């Protein structure tokens, strides 16, 4: 995707009588003098900036200083074609009211993430932001017309490309963990999807398809941040994915995103918040008439009840989830829901029973969950962890150690913070038995693994 050329920068370089190589050299030297050593820009970097790429800080300010010294007059960032961009610290936490506001927010989030802005990396999870996003999703009207009046016509091929990228990155994420692929997803969002949203020409039908495609990939990027336990960043992405789903007027997709938000809240121990989000997801699933999604949202409600220690409400929600699951017609449902099969449902049941301390039921459901698609390597690690935990609750120490060893070996090859947390949980559960021969043998078998 081509960017608008930075003609202001090109004109300044000519006015200053600098070569591209000479400008890059001055930039590197000045950076070292100003406390930013190690800059290694060259003539190719300058060509990219002229082509429209915006360099990271502190390059724009260094360029203004170089030109000011060379020309003998003040030079502002705007004159260099790189105006100062003030980024709000709550970027991405707000579910905006209009399509244009939403596009501006989500594309700014992608750019700030690409630039590894510290406030995003350090951001914390905000229950209020998630609650407001859910309420606005449920109460938003569907009369908005997503459209763009830019210079590049957006067509089916553009949208198909986004969908294929989402599918491919999703498969890689499940096989290798989010740490190996998330940076590539963010780069694609910023370099390819952002120009389509901001600078594309599209009417309402194409706009809704573009919004849906962008929402799915943004949701995946948020899910990856969650897998890396970057919870504040993940929440911002999921809220913005929900906003894009509103532009698409896609209740099924919105429900899936709300379910993902509930999933994250449960993982973080925010069970009351998760309950609200799971119920909001159910409302969206009913609006869309998608039974698999309804089952997913109901089993998340059950898990939230389990976390709150409410076994009766958990059982009722699990019963509802089974009824919805049995009513589904997969061929009539979105392709992105194909992951939610009998094995996945069994795994969610096992999570509930583990948190309620019902070991025999954990083992029964966890064994069923292992009859799963082999591409979901990270999911298999989670399910093995559930089985090991259930076996420990049943007093089956030797088999628990065997299963734990397999789970730890899978986790070792994944770049997934959640996998490491599951591994750490298993180690904590085994700690009371550290003197037993089976645990000592497990420790010896897994000694060479790089797990922290």
Order of alpha helices (4+ residues) and beta strands (2+ residues): alpha-alpha-alpha-alpha-alpha-alpha-alpha-beta-beta-alpha-alpha-alpha-beta-alpha-alpha-alpha-alpha-alpha-alpha-alpha-alpha-alpha-alpha-alpha-alpha
